Amino acid sequence: MEQPYGLLLVGMNYSAVAEDEFNDWYDTEHLVERERTKGFINARRWLGAADPKISVSLYDLESRDVLQTPAYQAIVGDGLSPWSRRVTGRSPRICRFTAEQTVPGRLAGALQAEGLMMYAMNVPAAVEDEYNAWFNEEHRQRLSQVPGVLRARRFKMTDGTHRYLALYDLAAPEVQASPAWKDAANTPWSAQMRPHFKDPLRLVLRRYHRAV
């Protein structure tokens, strides 16, 4: 059986770094290093729809084991370049998630997406089975049918501050605020589950495009 896809997601606030330097670093060094690492399927950059100083990068992986390979380990930690150390040292991290895709399992992000909504959370162990049933049997399916939703994927974290992550690739960031989205997200079962959501991290993002 093929392994499920892995995911690396990194969010930073780069308010203290000049925008042109941050983008140059990401576009000409940081992403390039990862794109050429075996096992990285793609690399996409996003900026906060409300705060463009929030930067989130997504990397689909052939499996989460890619992050343990010598090729990847050579470009992190002690392998960081002086430029990377300078920029990351001035850009507080919002989150860093490594995860395994649970639903649908092996689906990469939609490269045509111009918007993204990410939602990370924890739930108490006592309601975990019901939470998984709600998400898999109702919530994902309903949101998948909203006009403008291109992908709806679910992940289980392998470490870090949160246990579950949902990613929605959107035709535009505004899709997640549409009446159709709100209608799909508001059901009796959803209302029953929401009080159990812990440590929610919800970001609405716009696709980054390098200025010509």
N, C-alpha and C positions, 0 to 999 in steps of 0.2 A: 504493500500500500504506500502510495506517495505521501510524503510528509506535508502537513499544512504549511502554507506560506507563513513566514515570519514578518515582523514589522519593527522598524525603528522609527520613533517619533521624538523629535527634539524641539522644544519651544524656548525662546529667549526673548528678553526685552533689550533692545539695542539702543535705547534712548541716549546712552552716554557715548555712543560711537557715531562718527560722521557717517551719514547714509551712504555716500559714494564708497567709502572704505569698506563698510560692512558688506555691501553688495559685491564689490570687487573681490573681496576675500571669499565670500560664499561661492560666487560664480566661477572664479578662475582657479581656486585652490580646493576649498572644502568639498563642494559637490563633485568636482572632477576626481578627487581621490577616491570617493565612494563609488562613483559610477564605474570606475575601472576595476573595482574590487570584485572578484568572482563571487557570484551568488546574489549580488545586488541587482534586482530586476529593473528598478527605475528610481528616480530621485525627483521629488517635486517640492517646490517652495511656495509658502503661503504667508500672507500678511494679515494682521487683524483687520476685519472689515470696519470696525469702529476706531481702532488704534493701530495705525500702520507701523508703529515701532515694535509691535509684537511680531516676531518671526517664528514660523513653524515649518519644519522640514519633515517630509515623510519619505520613507524608503521601504518599498516592498522587497522582501527577501525570499530566496528559494526555501529557506527554513531559518528558524531562529539560531541554528548552529553556525550560520555564517559569521555571527558576531564573535565566535570563539576561534575562528581560523587565524593562522599566523598573518595572512594578508591584511585582515582587518585590524588585528592587534598592533600591527606595525604602524598604523596611522592614528592611534589613540594613545592616551596616557603619555608615556615618555616619548612616543613617536610624534607628538604634536610639533608642528613647526613654530618658530618664534612668532610668526604672524598670527597663527591660530591661538597661541597662548595670550597674545596681546588682546586680540578681539574678544575671545571668550572670557578673559579676565575682567572685561569691562561690560559684559552683557549678562546680567543675572539670568539664571536658568529658571524658566517657568515650570518645565516638566521635562523628563526624559523617560520614555516608555519603551520597553522591549516586550513584544507580545507575540502570541501565536493566533492565527486566524481560526476561529471556531466555526463561523457561518459566513459565507458558504464553504470556506476551507482553502480554496486555491483560486482566488479571484483578485487580480491586481486592480489598483485604482484606475478610474476613468481618466485617461490622459486629456480628454477634451473638457473636463470639468473646470469651471471658472469660480466655483464656490465650494466650500467645505464646512461642514459642521462636525465638531468632535465633542464627545461627551464621555468623560471618565468618571467612574464612581466606585464606591464600595457598597456592599449590602451585608447585613448581619447573616451569620451562618444559618440561623433558624429559618430564614425566608429564602435562602439561596436557590433551592429547588423550584419554588414558585416563581422567583424572579427569572430564572432561566426559561421556564415554561412560558411565562408571559412574553418575554422578549422574542423567543424563537417562534412561538405559535401565533402571536398577534401583532406585537409592536413592529417588528421588522417588516412583516408582510404589508401592513397598512401604510407605513411610510414609504416603502418601495414603490407603491402605486401612485404616490403624489406626483403630479406633473412637475418636471424639472429635477426629480431625483434620479440620478444616473447609476449610483451604486449605493447599497446599504450593507455594510460589512460589520462583523462583530469579532472582537478579539478578547483573549484572556491574557492578562499580564503575566510575565515570567518573573518580574521583580518590581521593586519600586513602591510608590505610595498608594497606588490604586490597583484594584483587581480586574475591573472590566472596562472595556473601551468600545465605543461605537463610532464608526466613521461613515458620514454620508457625503458622497460626491454629488455636487449640485451644479445645475446649469448656470446658476448665479447665486451669490450669497443670500439674496432676498427670498429664495424659495422656502427657507426654514421659517419665515415669518408670514407665509401666505395663508389665507383661510383654509385651503385644502390641507396644508400641513397641520394646522391647529385642529382641524376636524379629525384627522387621522390619529393624532397623538392623544386626544381626549376621549377616553372610553371609561366605563366603570372599572374595568380591570386595571387600567393605568392609574386611575385615582386611588385605587386600593394599594398599588405598589409604591407610589411616590413618597409616602412618609418614611419608607425604609431606605431611601437613597441617602448615602453618607458620603461626605467629602466630594461633592460634585464639582467637576471642572468642565465648563462648557465654553467653547470658543467658536465663534463664527468667523470664517476666514475668506479672504479673496486671493485668487491666484496671482502670484508674483510674475511679472513680465519685465525683463531687463529693458531699460530705456535704450533706444537706438542712439 
